[in-house]
Amino acid sequence: MKENFYKNPFIIIWHSKNNLMPLYLVSSWFMLLLISIFGTFQFDYFNFSNLSLSSHFSISSTGLTLTLALFVAGKAAFNDTELKILAQHKPKKDLQGQALINFLGPFVFTSMIFFLTGIVSLYAPYLDLNLTLTVITVFKIMYLNLLSLGFFSLFNLVITMLNDVYLKAFRTDKSE
């Protein structure tokens, strides 16, 4: 990928879609989504009437900050030469730099999730829409599950960074 993705970060998410989160985390998040939907509408286990979206802004901003900190840690696991190799590598079926895109994609994905939940938590208290209780409940379930997806994605970044640091200990330094 030769162009800059500054104007459209969704490009990097799209190109790294198969590498955003491992299947066990996606499956766990999907189960949580199903439990919250059926637990609310079918079994009446959950009551979201007291949920205030505005109280989650600090969670979203903290998630965004932690994502940035993990990116800095992740970048430190590679030297400039290694990053350039990742950017130039071109497997047969992929884009040039797919390895670097796969490295960056989960950070952009996680940042996007916490950005969206932060914006919603800022503006939702000021919306005055005439919606049914069911629609409001569905919105709250989706919001909480988006926030949960952010936590799962953040956990994935932590595990990925730990793995990268571990593997760095076994790489040979070519500058020596």
C-alpha positions as a printed Julia matrix, in Angstrom:
176×3 Matrix{Float64}:
   0.0     0.0    0.0
   1.85    3.04  -1.21
  -0.62    5.79  -0.35
  -1.07    7.41   3.01
  -4.2     6.36   4.87
  -4.48    9.62   6.84
  -7.55   10.76   4.9
  -9.34    7.42   5.3
  -8.25    5.15   8.17
 -10.92    2.62   7.17
  -8.59    1.59   4.32
  -6.1     0.09   6.73
  -8.87   -1.64   8.69
 -10.23   -3.08   5.44
  -6.82   -4.31   4.24
  -6.07   -5.92   7.61
  -9.57   -7.26   8.28
  -8.36  -10.85   8.6
  -5.8    -9.86  11.2
  -7.75   -7.55  13.54
  -8.53  -10.05  16.31
  -8.09  -13.79  16.76
 -11.12  -16.0   16.36
 -11.38  -16.84  20.07
 -11.83  -13.15  20.94
 -14.32  -12.53  18.13
 -16.27  -15.62  19.22
 -16.22  -14.53  22.87
 -17.44  -11.05  21.95
 -20.18  -12.47  19.72
 -21.35  -14.74  22.56
 -21.48  -11.71  24.86
 -23.55   -9.88  22.24
 -26.02  -12.77  21.95
 -26.25  -13.14  25.73
 -27.0    -9.44  26.14
 -29.64   -9.44  23.38
 -31.42  -12.62  24.48
 -30.87  -11.84  28.16
 -32.66   -8.54  27.67
 -35.49   -9.35  25.29
 -36.11  -13.06  25.78
 -35.29  -13.73  29.44
 -35.47  -10.24  30.98
 -32.13  -10.71  32.8
 -30.79   -7.25  32.01
 -32.23   -3.84  32.76
 -30.5    -1.0   30.95
 -32.82    1.76  32.15
 -30.18    3.16  34.52
 -27.37    3.07  31.97
 -26.03    6.55  31.33
 -23.88    6.7   28.2
 -22.24    9.94  29.31
 -20.56    8.13  32.2
 -18.48    6.1   29.75
 -16.5     8.97  28.25
 -13.57    8.43  30.61
 -13.51    4.73  29.7
 -13.38    5.61  26.0
 -10.65    8.21  26.39
  -8.63    5.85  28.58
  -9.01    3.11  25.97
  -7.79    5.48  23.28
  -4.82    6.5   25.44
  -3.91    2.88  26.18
  -4.08    2.08  22.47
  -1.59    4.86  21.77
   0.69    3.63  24.57
   0.55    0.1   23.19
   1.37    1.41  19.72
   4.48    3.12  21.09
   5.45   -0.12  22.84
   4.74   -2.09  19.67
   6.82    0.22  17.53
   9.67   -0.15  20.03
   9.61   -3.91  19.41
  10.84   -3.23  15.86
  13.78   -1.12  14.75
  13.55    1.16  11.71
  15.14   -1.4    9.41
  12.61   -4.06  10.43
   9.72   -1.64   9.85
  11.08   -0.84   6.38
  11.33   -4.56   5.63
   7.69   -4.99   6.71
   6.71   -2.06   4.47
   8.55   -3.46   1.43
   7.55   -7.12   1.83
   5.14   -8.31  -0.86
   3.67  -11.8   -0.58
   2.27  -13.31  -3.78
  -1.41  -12.5   -3.22
  -1.21   -9.47  -0.94
  -0.35   -5.81  -1.22
   3.17   -4.58  -0.82
   3.59   -3.82   2.86
   0.77   -6.15   3.94
   2.85   -7.21   6.95
   3.07   -3.59   8.12
  -0.64   -3.08   7.4
  -1.42   -6.17   9.5
   0.68   -4.71  12.31
  -1.05   -1.3   12.16
  -4.61   -2.5   11.49
  -5.5    -3.65  15.01
  -4.34   -0.29  16.42
  -6.5     1.66  13.98
  -9.43   -0.7   14.66
  -9.15   -0.35  18.44
  -8.7     3.42  18.2
 -11.77    3.7   15.97
 -13.89    1.76  18.47
 -12.88    3.92  21.43
 -13.24    7.07  19.31
 -16.82    6.11  18.37
 -17.81    5.19  21.94
 -16.3     8.45  23.17
 -18.23   10.55  20.65
 -21.47    8.71  21.47
 -20.92    9.21  25.21
 -20.38   12.93  24.63
 -23.41   13.56  22.43
 -26.0    10.97  23.52
 -27.05   12.83  26.69
 -27.99   15.85  24.59
 -30.05   14.02  21.98
 -33.76   14.53  22.3
 -35.27   11.9   20.02
 -38.71   10.43  20.36
 -37.71    6.74  20.37
 -39.49    3.74  21.8
 -38.09    2.03  24.87
 -37.19   -0.98  22.72
 -35.12    1.12  20.3
 -33.36    2.85  23.19
 -32.61   -0.52  24.79
 -31.23   -1.9   21.51
 -29.04    1.2   21.17
 -27.72    0.74  24.72
 -27.01   -2.95  24.09
 -25.13   -2.09  20.89
 -23.19    0.66  22.65
 -22.14   -1.62  25.52
 -21.17   -4.34  23.1
 -19.15   -1.9   21.01
 -17.38   -0.85  24.2
 -16.85   -4.53  25.03
 -15.41   -5.08  21.56
 -12.98   -2.28  22.35
 -11.89   -4.09  25.51
 -11.46   -7.36  23.61
  -9.45   -5.54  20.94
  -7.34   -3.79  23.58
  -6.67   -7.16  25.23
  -5.6    -8.49  21.82
  -3.16   -5.58  21.45
  -1.66   -6.31  24.88
  -1.16   -9.99  24.01
   0.25   -9.08  20.59
   2.71   -6.61  22.11
   3.81   -9.12  24.73
   4.39  -11.64  21.95
   6.32   -9.11  19.84
   8.55   -8.17  22.79
   9.12  -11.85  23.57
  10.05  -12.59  19.95
  12.32   -9.53  19.83
  14.45  -11.12  22.54
  15.23  -13.97  20.12
  15.85  -11.92  16.96
  19.41  -11.3   15.96
  20.47   -7.71  15.49
  21.73   -7.35  11.91
  23.6    -4.15  12.75
  26.09   -6.05  14.93
